[in-house]
Amino acid sequence: MPVPGVSWFLCCRQDFSLLGRNYGEKEEEECFELRNKEDLAPNGRTPTDVIVSQPTCAANGTNGHAVSQSPVKMKKPTNEENGMGVDEEPDLIVKGWLLREVGGSWIKHRRYWFVLTHDSLDYYTGPEKGARRLGTLVLTSLCSVIWPDKQTYKEAGYWSITVYGRKHCHRLYTKHFNEAVHWACAIQKIIDTKSPVETPTLLLIRDIEENKFNPEVVEHIYQHNAILKYTQGPLYAPLLPFPYGNLEHTYHNGKGYGSMREEAVRLFNCLQQLESAREPVPIIQGVLQTCLDLRPLRDEVYCQLVKQTSHTPSPNTAAHLRYWQLLTCMSCTFLPGYNVLKYLRFHLKRIQSQSPESEMDNYASFISEALEKTKCRECVPSWEEIQMLMNRQEMLCTVHYPGTGSCQLYISSHTTANEVVRRMQEKLGLHDSKNTFALFEQNALWEQPVSGNSLIADVLTSFTAKESESKSQWKLCFKLYCLLDADSISVDSIEYLFLFEQCHEMVVRGQLPAREEDLVALAALRLQSLMGDYSTHAPFPPLDELFPGHMLETRVLMSLSAPQAAPPCQVEAQDCPATQRFPTGLLAGTLWSHSATVAHKQKMENDKRLLSRLKEEAAAVTAAILDRWKGLAGYSGRDSMAAYLTIARQWSGFGCTLYEVDFYISSTGNFSEKLWLGVAATSVSIYKQGESEALESFPYGQICSYGVSDSNTFKITAGDRDLIFETTKLTEIMQLMNAYFSAIHRQRGKGEDPDTITFTESTDVSFHHMASTPTLLELPSHPV
């Protein structure tokens, strides 16, 4: 007597199979057919029909089928072979068996006969004529197809494609990759042939654009179409067309976003919350962040804001002005698409004509000016910037410069680093300088030049995130960038102070190769320039602000690493034969624990000895600096700076910017590690760290090309040699070399005769190639 479970299994649905096992002997062939409608012959058939045949086996003589594991066969079927029982349609393109994911059942996949036409994707109970159609997915231009991926195949054992429609989503599976690709291609081709879907809002925007010079018609359009006017009710569908489907395959997976349509409706709900919110800034920031992450939603939010600022019952209330404040923030952060931009500008002019001398008029005027200047932002505006924009005001920005000085400037959301540099040069009287300047992001341990086209508002916003990560304060600093002519700097100018302060920064970082007595003299001159003559009551700054600390550490480590005589007990232990030592066994763990304890104590003693030696060396260097300082009595601040720079100029690389490179290799076979790449006004040089003489130097006249060869490799071609450097400062090196070349080209244009070259840009955007024709195709990243 058969087991009840087996009997129940044999009565299961015909389309179910267990582990692909064969229960019958009769083999049938069912076809997956791909047709091109344009190639159809007069009889409805094409001579080049592509058929993917998928053999299956009947179970116990029934018509049930299991997915076969055999490879896909390409053959041309006859009507008897392909099971064309479903009513023939003249626009039928693809048909075949596929597994479909079903919900609400313990069976995850069920097998259906799918038919793709020019209008829809249908599925039936089987291929026979008169089979019941179980579902239809109408295909429009908003439908989307997710192609098969390996991850799904590894997890489920099937190749899957997902088709998104307005109300339904079909997740289809097959054992054969080629079959999945054929279905995806065919469905996507049908979607691509569909005319773009236009929402009522899009059609009305077009009508308004066509009749914008006829106020009566425009007013009639607004009066008879509530979708264009303010509403207190919810929005159930987006104003603009968006593709169906989930964002996890295309946009910011992991941020919790739903589909575009869901996010559009959710954003409108956030907009309505502005009217009653006690603090609107967090809501505004959230809307801007969503628009930054999901670019297609920007036009939707603009249309929603135009809607909520049209025909408002109480236009001058604080609640209604919240929409205008968000529209102001949007206009200073993102630009809408061309058609929506024209619609927005028409709306602003209409509001200004209907409500002159009102707050709405003021906001509309501000937004119109912002749209002329806005570039796409990299960061969402900060809390402070949003508050300033809500009041149509500018922010106050503090810019520091070498020394203890700073300037405060008013900036807008559109102010670039180049503009701030020009204003700082005018404010400090540096507009006639032959050298160039730039802004730097700077904290106590690190600095980086700011690209000339960067928005200062984005830079200041990024400081907030950086300060939370590094726990250190960041600031903007205005400094010398390209030192083209150090000799022309007047001793009495503020530019001379810049040169002195930036030279001292290089000394403290250990980037000025000099003897120890010269470094002591420089430290004493620094003290004299800051505090005047020596006094016992004068505060002494930390030593690392006067003297390169790495020199002390290097000296102490070298002294401690020198070989020392071993204690007598250790000598005796070394002479003992191995048989006299403790054998391994039960005591091995105890001996290992004892050895680890001894090693830990030894490490602690070494650390204490190192710290003690460092203090001794620091005390000795401090005493030497104080002695030199006492001998500088009577030197003025300017005299001290002049003497300081005189010593620094003894280095042949004075004025260059040094970048650490991990390794250097040339086509001649030279290879080195841990070097400096020095970029100066006339040449590029290679230094061994700590040494004053350059290993190699390449005047710009010998450089044929330079640029980034991969993610962290910089390449320079000089003559017939290729020089390759690995560094993390690729962008900074490129920007500085571009700036030097641009400054040199400008000097040639003024009739000066510097020993220089000209260059043009190659087809490879990451490299610059030199040419004899004096052309300049790329501007520097910083003002020159």
C-alpha positions in Angstrom: 0.0 0.0 0.0 1.5 3.3 -1.0 2.5 5.8 1.6 -0.2 8.6 1.9 2.4 11.3 1.3 3.5 9.7 -2.0 -0.2 9.5 -3.2 -0.7 13.1 -2.4 2.5 14.1 -4.3 1.3 12.2 -7.4 -1.9 14.2 -7.4 0.0 17.6 -7.3 -0.3 20.2 -10.0 0.9 19.1 -13.4 3.5 21.9 -13.6 5.4 20.9 -10.5 8.5 18.7 -10.5 10.8 17.6 -7.7 14.5 18.2 -8.2 14.1 17.9 -12.0 13.5 14.1 -11.7 12.1 12.3 -14.8 8.8 10.5 -14.1 7.9 9.6 -17.6 9.4 8.3 -20.8 7.8 10.4 -23.5 9.8 13.4 -24.6 8.2 16.5 -26.0 9.8 19.6 -27.5 8.5 23.1 -26.7 9.9 26.1 -28.4 11.0 29.5 -27.5 10.4 31.6 -30.6 11.9 35.1 -31.4 10.5 36.9 -34.4 11.3 40.2 -36.0 8.0 41.7 -37.2 9.7 43.7 -40.0 11.0 40.5 -41.5 7.7 38.6 -41.7 6.9 37.0 -45.1 3.5 37.5 -46.7 2.4 34.2 -45.1 3.1 35.5 -41.6 6.3 33.5 -41.3 9.9 34.6 -41.7 12.6 32.6 -43.4 15.0 33.3 -40.5 12.9 32.6 -37.4 15.1 32.0 -34.3 13.8 29.2 -32.1 15.3 28.2 -28.8 14.0 24.6 -28.2 13.7 23.5 -24.6 13.2 19.7 -24.3 11.1 18.6 -21.4 9.7 15.3 -20.1 6.2 14.3 -19.3 5.5 13.0 -15.8 3.7 9.7 -15.7 2.3 10.1 -19.1 0.6 13.4 -18.2 1.1 16.7 -19.8 3.0 18.1 -16.9 6.5 19.3 -17.6 9.8 19.7 -15.7 12.5 22.1 -16.7 15.2 20.2 -18.6 18.9 20.4 -17.8 19.9 19.9 -21.4 21.5 22.8 -23.3 19.4 25.1 -25.5 18.9 23.9 -29.0 18.5 26.2 -32.0 16.2 24.8 -34.6 13.3 25.9 -36.8 10.0 24.2 -35.6 7.0 23.2 -37.4 3.5 23.9 -36.2 3.1 20.4 -34.9 6.4 20.6 -32.9 6.1 24.0 -31.2 2.7 23.4 -29.6 1.1 26.5 -31.0 -2.3 25.9 -29.4 -2.8 29.4 -28.1 -4.8 31.6 -30.5 -2.4 33.0 -33.0 -1.9 36.8 -33.0 -0.3 38.6 -35.9 2.0 40.6 -33.7 3.3 37.7 -31.6 7.0 38.0 -31.0 8.2 35.5 -28.4 6.6 32.6 -26.7 7.7 29.8 -24.4 7.6 28.1 -21.0 9.0 30.1 -18.1 8.8 29.8 -14.3 7.1 32.7 -12.5 7.5 33.6 -8.9 4.2 33.4 -7.0 3.2 34.6 -3.6 0.8 33.3 -1.0 1.8 29.7 -1.6 4.4 27.3 -0.4 5.4 26.7 -4.0 7.7 29.6 -4.9 7.7 29.1 -8.7 5.1 27.9 -11.1 5.4 27.2 -14.8 3.4 29.1 -17.3 3.2 29.6 -21.1 4.3 33.2 -21.8 3.5 35.1 -25.0 5.1 38.5 -25.8 3.2 40.7 -28.3 3.8 44.3 -29.3 1.5 45.5 -26.6 1.8 43.2 -23.6 3.3 40.2 -21.9 0.7 37.5 -21.3 0.8 34.2 -19.6 -1.5 31.1 -20.0 -2.0 27.8 -18.4 -0.5 26.1 -21.5 0.2 26.4 -25.2 -2.9 24.6 -26.4 -5.6 26.5 -28.3 -8.2 27.8 -25.9 -5.9 27.8 -22.9 -7.0 30.2 -20.2 -5.1 33.5 -20.0 -4.1 34.1 -16.3 -2.6 37.5 -16.5 -1.5 40.5 -18.7 1.2 43.1 -18.2 0.7 46.0 -20.6 4.0 47.3 -21.9 4.6 51.1 -22.0 7.7 53.3 -22.2 7.7 53.4 -18.4 8.1 49.7 -18.0 11.6 48.4 -17.1 13.5 45.1 -17.4 16.1 43.8 -15.0 18.5 41.5 -16.8 19.8 38.2 -15.4 22.7 38.3 -13.0 25.0 35.7 -11.6 24.2 36.4 -8.0 20.6 35.3 -8.4 21.7 32.2 -10.4 24.1 31.2 -7.6 21.4 31.6 -4.9 18.4 30.1 -6.7 19.9 28.0 -9.5 17.9 29.9 -12.1 18.6 32.8 -14.4 16.0 35.5 -13.7 14.6 38.5 -15.4 12.2 41.0 -13.8 9.6 43.0 -15.7 8.1 46.0 -13.9 4.7 47.3 -15.0 2.3 49.9 -13.6 0.6 47.6 -11.2 2.3 44.2 -11.6 5.8 42.9 -11.5 6.8 39.6 -13.1 9.8 37.7 -11.8 10.6 35.1 -14.4 13.1 32.2 -14.2 14.7 29.8 -16.6 17.6 27.3 -16.4 19.1 28.6 -19.6 21.1 31.9 -19.8 20.6 32.3 -23.5 16.8 32.0 -23.1 16.8 34.6 -20.3 18.8 37.0 -22.4 16.5 36.5 -25.4 13.4 37.3 -23.4 15.1 40.4 -21.8 16.2 41.7 -25.2 12.8 41.1 -26.8 10.9 42.8 -24.0 13.3 45.8 -23.8 13.0 46.2 -27.6 9.2 46.5 -27.3 9.5 49.0 -24.5 11.9 51.1 -26.5 9.5 51.3 -29.4 6.7 52.7 -27.2 5.9 56.4 -27.4 6.9 58.4 -24.2 4.1 58.5 -21.7 3.1 62.0 -20.8 1.3 62.9 -17.6 -1.4 65.6 -17.5 1.0 68.0 -15.9 3.5 67.6 -18.7 0.7 68.2 -21.3 -0.4 71.4 -19.4 3.1 72.7 -19.2 3.4 72.3 -22.9 0.1 74.2 -23.4 1.3 77.0 -21.1 4.5 77.3 -23.1 2.7 77.5 -26.3 0.3 80.2 -25.0 2.6 82.1 -22.7 2.0 85.4 -24.6 -1.8 85.0 -24.3 -2.6 85.7 -20.6 -6.3 84.9 -21.0 -5.6 81.4 -22.3 -3.0 80.8 -19.6 -5.4 81.9 -16.9 -8.1 79.7 -18.4 -5.7 76.7 -18.2 -5.0 77.4 -14.5 -8.7 77.9 -13.6 -9.8 74.6 -15.2 -7.0 72.3 -14.1 -6.6 71.8 -10.4 -3.5 69.8 -10.8 -1.6 73.1 -11.5 -2.8 74.8 -8.3 -2.1 74.6 -4.6 -3.8 71.8 -2.7 -4.0 70.7 0.9 -4.8 67.2 0.0 -2.3 64.4 -0.6 -0.7 63.5 -4.0 -1.4 60.0 -5.1 0.8 59.9 -8.2 3.8 61.9 -9.4 3.3 65.0 -11.5 6.0 63.7 -14.0 6.4 60.3 -15.5 8.8 57.9 -13.8 9.7 54.3 -14.8 8.1 51.5 -12.8 10.4 49.4 -10.7 12.4 49.4 -7.5 15.5 51.5 -7.1 17.6 48.8 -5.6 19.0 47.9 -9.0 19.9 51.4 -10.2 20.0 54.0 -7.4 21.6 54.1 -4.0 20.8 50.6 -2.8 21.0 50.5 1.0 19.7 54.0 1.7 16.1 52.9 2.2 14.6 54.5 -0.9 11.6 53.0 -2.6 10.6 53.4 -6.2 10.8 56.7 -7.9 7.1 57.0 -7.9 6.9 56.3 -4.2 9.7 58.8 -3.4 7.9 61.5 -5.5 4.7 61.1 -3.5 6.7 61.0 -0.2 8.5 64.2 -1.1 5.1 66.0 -1.7 4.1 64.9 1.8 7.3 66.4 3.2 6.6 69.7 1.4 3.1 69.9 3.0 4.7 69.3 6.4 6.6 72.5 6.0 3.5 74.6 6.6 3.1 73.4 10.2 6.7 72.5 11.1 8.3 74.4 14.0 11.8 74.0 12.6 11.8 73.7 8.8 15.5 73.3 8.2 15.7 69.5 8.8 12.8 69.0 6.4 14.5 71.2 3.8 17.8 69.3 4.2 16.0 66.0 3.8 14.3 67.1 0.6 17.6 68.4 -0.8 19.5 65.2 0.2 16.9 63.1 -1.6 17.3 65.2 -4.7 21.0 65.0 -4.5 20.8 61.2 -4.3 18.0 60.7 -6.9 18.7 63.1 -9.7 15.4 62.4 -11.7 13.4 63.7 -8.7 14.7 67.3 -9.0 12.3 68.2 -11.8 9.4 66.6 -9.9 10.2 68.7 -6.7 10.4 71.9 -8.8 7.0 71.1 -10.4 5.5 70.4 -6.9 6.8 73.7 -5.6 5.4 75.6 -8.6 2.1 73.9 -7.9 2.1 74.8 -4.2 3.0 78.5 -4.9 0.2 78.9 -7.5 -3.3 80.3 -6.6 -2.6 80.0 -2.9 -5.5 81.0 -0.6 -3.2 82.9 1.9 -0.1 83.7 -0.1 1.6 86.1 2.4 1.4 83.9 5.5 4.5 82.4 7.0 3.3 78.9 6.3 3.0 79.6 2.6 6.3 81.4 2.4 8.0 78.1 3.5 7.4 76.8 0.0 9.2 79.9 -1.4 12.0 79.3 1.0 12.5 75.7 -0.1 12.3 76.9 -3.7 15.0 79.3 -3.0 17.2 76.6 -1.5 16.5 74.3 -4.5 17.4 77.1 -7.0 20.8 77.6 -5.2 21.5 73.8 -5.2 20.2 72.2 -8.4 19.2 73.3 -11.8 16.0 71.8 -13.3 15.8 70.3 -16.8 15.4 72.6 -19.8 11.5 72.3 -20.1 10.9 72.6 -16.4 13.4 75.5 -16.2 11.3 77.4 -18.8 8.1 76.6 -16.9 9.7 77.8 -13.6 10.9 81.1 -15.1 7.4 81.7 -16.6 5.9 81.0 -13.1 8.3 83.5 -11.4 7.5 86.3 -13.9 3.8 85.6 -13.5 4.0 85.8 -9.7 6.0 89.1 -9.9 3.4 90.6 -12.2 0.5 89.5 -10.0 2.0 90.4 -6.6 4.5 93.3 -7.0 6.3 94.6 -4.0 5.5 91.5 -2.0 7.6 88.9 -0.2 6.7 86.5 -3.1 8.1 89.1 -5.5 11.3 89.4 -3.5 11.7 85.6 -3.4 10.9 85.3 -7.2 13.5 88.0 -8.0 16.2 86.2 -5.8 15.4 82.8 -7.4 15.6 84.2 -10.9 19.1 85.6 -10.3 20.2 82.4 -8.6 19.2 80.3 -11.6 21.6 82.2 -13.7 24.6 81.3 -11.5 23.8 77.9 -10.0 26.0 74.9 -10.6 25.2 71.4 -9.4 26.4 71.2 -5.8 28.4 68.3 -4.3 27.0 68.6 -0.8 23.6 69.5 0.7 23.7 73.1 2.1 24.6 73.3 5.7 22.2 74.4 8.4 23.7 77.9 8.5 23.5 78.3 4.7 19.9 77.2 4.6 19.0 79.8 7.2 20.8 82.5 5.2 19.0 81.4 2.0 15.6 81.5 3.8 16.3 85.1 4.6 17.9 85.8 1.2 21.2 86.8 2.8 24.9 86.0 2.3 27.1 84.0 4.7 30.1 85.4 6.5 33.3 83.3 5.7 36.6 83.6 7.6 39.7 83.2 5.5 43.1 82.8 7.3 46.5 83.7 5.8 50.0 82.8 7.0 50.7 84.2 10.4 47.9 85.0 12.7 45.9 87.2 10.3 42.5 86.6 8.8 39.8 88.3 6.7 36.1 88.0 6.7 34.2 87.9 3.4 30.6 87.6 2.5 29.9 84.7 0.2 26.9 83.3 -1.6 26.0 79.8 -2.6 27.7 80.5 -6.0 31.0 81.9 -4.8 34.0 79.9 -6.1 37.5 79.6 -4.8 38.8 81.8 -7.7 36.5 84.6 -6.7 37.6 84.5 -3.1 41.3 84.5 -4.1 40.8 87.6 -6.3 39.0 89.4 -3.5 41.7 88.4 -1.0 44.4 89.7 -3.3 42.6 93.0 -3.7 42.0 93.3 0.1 45.7 92.6 0.9 47.1 94.6 -1.9 48.5 91.6 -3.8 46.8 92.1 -7.2 50.1 93.2 -8.8 52.2 90.3 -7.5 54.0 88.1 -10.1 53.3 85.1 -8.0 50.0 83.2 -7.8 47.9 82.4 -4.8 45.3 79.8 -3.8 43.0 78.7 -1.1 43.9 75.6 1.0 41.9 73.4 3.3 44.0 73.1 6.4 44.1 71.6 9.9 46.9 71.1 12.3 48.3 68.1 10.5 47.2 68.3 6.9 46.5 70.7 4.0 45.2 70.5 0.4 44.7 73.1 -2.3 41.1 73.9 -3.2 40.3 73.7 -6.9 39.6 77.1 -8.4 36.1 76.1 -9.6 35.1 74.6 -6.3 32.2 76.3 -4.5 33.2 77.7 -1.1 29.8 76.7 0.3 30.6 73.1 -0.5 34.0 73.3 1.1 32.7 74.8 4.3 29.9 72.2 4.5 32.5 69.4 4.1 34.4 70.8 7.1 31.6 69.7 9.4 31.8 66.1 8.3 35.7 66.2 8.4 35.7 67.7 11.9 33.4 65.0 13.2 35.7 62.3 11.8 39.1 63.7 12.6 38.2 65.6 15.8 40.3 68.5 14.6 39.3 72.0 13.5 39.5 72.8 9.8 39.9 76.3 8.2 40.3 78.0 4.9 43.8 79.5 4.4 45.0 81.9 1.6 48.6 81.2 0.7 51.3 81.5 -2.0 50.8 78.7 -4.6 53.2 79.3 -7.5 56.5 81.0 -6.5 57.5 82.4 -9.8 59.7 85.4 -8.7 60.9 85.3 -5.1 63.5 88.1 -5.7 60.9 90.7 -6.6 59.1 90.5 -3.3 59.5 93.6 -1.2 60.8 93.1 2.4 58.1 95.5 3.7 55.2 93.8 1.9 52.7 91.3 3.4 53.8 88.9 0.6 57.2 88.7 2.3 55.5 87.6 5.4 53.7 84.9 3.4 57.0 83.7 2.1 58.6 83.6 5.5 55.7 81.8 7.2 55.4 79.2 4.4 59.2 78.6 4.4 59.0 78.0 8.2 56.2 75.5 7.7 58.5 73.5 5.4 61.3 73.6 7.9 59.1 72.3 10.7 57.8 69.5 8.5 61.3 68.5 7.7 61.1 69.5 4.0 64.1 71.9 4.0 67.3 69.9 3.9 69.9 71.6 6.2 72.5 71.0 8.7 71.6 70.9 12.4 73.4 74.1 13.2 71.4 75.9 10.5 68.2 74.5 11.8 69.1 75.8 15.3 69.9 79.2 13.8 66.5 79.2 12.0 64.7 78.4 15.2 66.4 81.2 17.0 65.6 83.7 14.2 62.0 82.5 14.3 61.8 83.3 18.1 63.5 86.7 17.5 60.9 87.6 14.8 58.0 86.6 17.0 59.0 87.8 20.5 61.9 90.2 20.0 65.0 90.1 22.2 65.5 87.2 24.6 63.9 87.5 28.1 63.6 85.0 30.9 59.9 86.0 31.1 59.2 85.4 27.4 57.1 82.2 26.8 58.9 79.5 24.9 56.7 77.8 22.3 56.6 74.0 21.9 59.8 72.7 20.3 57.9 71.1 17.4 56.8 74.6 16.4 60.5 75.6 15.9 62.5 72.5 15.0 61.7 69.4 12.9 60.8 66.8 15.5 61.6 63.9 13.2 65.4 64.7 13.4 65.3 64.2 17.2 63.5 60.9 16.8 65.9 59.7 14.1 69.0 60.6 16.1 67.7 58.8 19.3 66.6 55.7 17.4 70.0 55.4 15.7 71.8 55.7 19.1 69.5 53.1 20.7 69.9 50.6 17.8 73.7 50.6 18.0 75.1 47.2 19.2 75.8 47.0 22.9 77.8 44.5 25.0 75.6 41.7 26.3 75.4 41.1 30.1 77.6 38.3 31.5 74.6 36.2 32.3 73.5 36.3 28.7 77.0 35.4 27.5 77.1 32.4 29.7 73.7 31.3 28.5 74.8 31.5 24.9 77.8 29.3 25.7 75.7 26.6 27.3 75.0 23.5 25.3 71.4 22.9 24.1 71.0 19.8 26.3 71.4 21.9 29.5 68.3 24.0 28.6 64.8 23.1 29.8 63.2 20.4 27.6 59.9 21.0 25.9 56.9 19.3 27.4 54.8 20.1 30.4 56.8 23.2 31.1 56.6 24.6 27.6 53.5 26.7 28.1 54.9 28.0 31.4 58.2 28.9 29.8 56.3 30.6 26.9 54.2 32.7 29.3 57.3 33.7 31.2 59.1 34.7 27.9 56.1 36.8 26.9 56.1 38.5 30.2 59.8 39.2 29.9 59.4 40.5 26.4 56.6 42.9 27.5 58.7 44.2 30.4 61.6 44.7 28.0 59.4 46.7 25.6 58.2 48.9 28.4 61.8 49.5 29.5 62.8 50.3 25.9 59.9 52.8 25.6 60.9 54.5 28.8 64.5 54.7 27.7 63.4 56.1 24.3 61.2 58.8 26.0 64.0 59.6 28.4 66.5 60.0 25.5 64.0 62.2 23.6 63.7 64.5 26.5 67.4 64.7 26.9 67.9 65.5 23.2 65.0 68.1 23.3 66.6 69.8 26.3 69.9 69.9 24.5 68.4 71.4 21.3 66.3 73.9 23.3 69.5 75.1 25.2 71.3 75.5 21.8 68.3 77.5 20.4 68.3 79.8 23.5 72.0 80.5 23.2 71.6 81.5 19.6 68.5 83.6 20.5 70.5 85.5 23.1 73.0 86.5 20.4 70.4 88.0 18.2 69.6 91.0 20.5 68.8 94.1 18.5 67.5 92.3 15.4 64.1 93.7 14.3 61.3 91.4 13.1 62.1 92.2 9.4 65.8 91.7 9.9 65.1 88.3 11.5 62.9 87.2 8.6 65.5 88.4 6.1 68.3 86.5 7.8 66.0 83.4 8.1 65.2 83.4 4.3 68.9 84.0 3.5 69.8 80.7 5.2 66.8 78.9 3.5 67.8 80.2 0.1 71.1 78.3 0.3 69.1 75.2 -0.7 69.0 74.9 -4.5 65.4 73.7 -4.3 64.1 76.8 -2.4 60.6 77.7 -3.6 59.6 74.3 -4.9 56.7 72.3 -3.5 57.7 68.8 -2.3 55.5 65.7 -2.6 56.3 62.4 -1.1 56.4 59.5 -3.6 56.5 55.9 -2.5 58.7 54.7 -5.4 60.3 56.0 -8.5 61.3 54.0 -11.6 62.7 55.2 -14.9 63.0 53.5 -18.3 66.8 53.5 -17.8 66.4 51.0 -15.0 66.8 53.4 -12.0 64.7 52.4 -9.0 64.3 54.1 -5.6 61.9 54.3 -2.7 60.7 57.1 -0.4 61.7 60.2 -2.4 60.5 63.8 -2.8 59.2 65.1 -6.1 59.9 68.8 -6.2 57.7 71.0 -8.5 59.2 74.4 -9.0 58.8 77.4 -11.4 61.4 76.1 -14.0 61.8 72.4 -13.4 60.7 69.2 -11.8 63.4 67.5 -9.5 63.8 64.3 -7.6 65.3 64.3 -4.1 66.2 61.7 -1.6 64.4 62.6 1.6 66.7 64.6 3.8 69.3 65.3 1.2 69.8 68.8 -0.3 71.2 67.7 -3.7 68.7 66.6 -6.4 69.1 63.1 -7.8 67.8 64.2 -11.1 66.3 67.5 -12.4 64.2 68.0 -15.6 63.6 71.5 -16.9 60.2 72.1 -18.4 61.9 72.4 -21.8 62.8 68.7 -21.7 59.4 67.4 -20.6 57.3 66.0 -23.4 54.3 64.9 -21.5 53.0 64.3 -17.9 49.9 62.9 -16.4 48.1 60.2 -14.4 48.6 56.7 -15.8 46.3 54.9 -13.3 44.7 55.4 -9.9 47.9 56.3 -8.0 50.7 56.5 -10.6 52.1 59.7 -12.1 54.1 59.6 -15.3 56.5 62.1 -16.8 58.1 61.7 -20.2 61.4 63.7 -20.6 63.1 63.1 -23.9 63.3 59.4 -24.5 62.8 58.6 -20.7 59.7 57.6 -18.9 59.6 58.4 -15.2 56.9 56.7 -13.1 56.0 57.8 -9.5 53.6 56.2 -7.1 52.0 58.8 -4.9 48.7 59.8 -3.3 49.0 63.4 -4.4 48.2 62.9 -8.1 45.6 65.7 -8.3 47.7 68.2 -6.4 50.8 67.6 -8.6 48.7 67.9 -11.8 47.1 71.1 -10.6 50.4 72.7 -9.6 52.2 71.8 -12.9 49.2 73.1 -14.9 49.3 76.3 -12.9 53.1 76.8 -13.6 52.7 76.1 -17.3 49.8 78.5 -17.5 51.7 81.2 -15.7 54.7 80.7 -18.0 52.4 80.9 -21.0 50.9 84.1 -19.8 54.3 85.7 -19.2 55.2 84.8 -22.8 52.0 86.5 -23.9 53.1 89.7 -22.1 56.4 89.8 -24.1 58.6 88.4 -21.3 61.3 85.9 -22.1 61.3 83.2 -19.5 63.2 80.0 -20.2 60.0 77.9 -20.7 58.0 75.9 -23.2 54.4 75.8 -24.4 52.0 72.9 -24.4 48.8 71.6 -25.8 46.5 68.9 -24.6 46.5 65.4 -26.1 43.5 63.2 -26.8 44.1 61.4 -23.6 42.5 63.7 -21.0 44.9 62.5 -18.3 48.1 63.5 -20.0 49.5 66.8 -21.3 51.8 66.8 -24.3 54.1 69.6 -25.2 54.2 71.1 -28.7 56.0 73.9 -30.5 52.8 75.8 -31.1 52.1 78.3 -28.3 48.5 77.2 -27.5 46.9 76.6 -24.1 43.8 74.4 -24.0 43.4 73.8 -20.3 43.2 76.6 -17.7 44.9 76.0 -14.3 42.9 74.9 -11.4 43.8 78.1 -9.5 43.9 81.8 -10.3 47.1 82.9 -12.0 
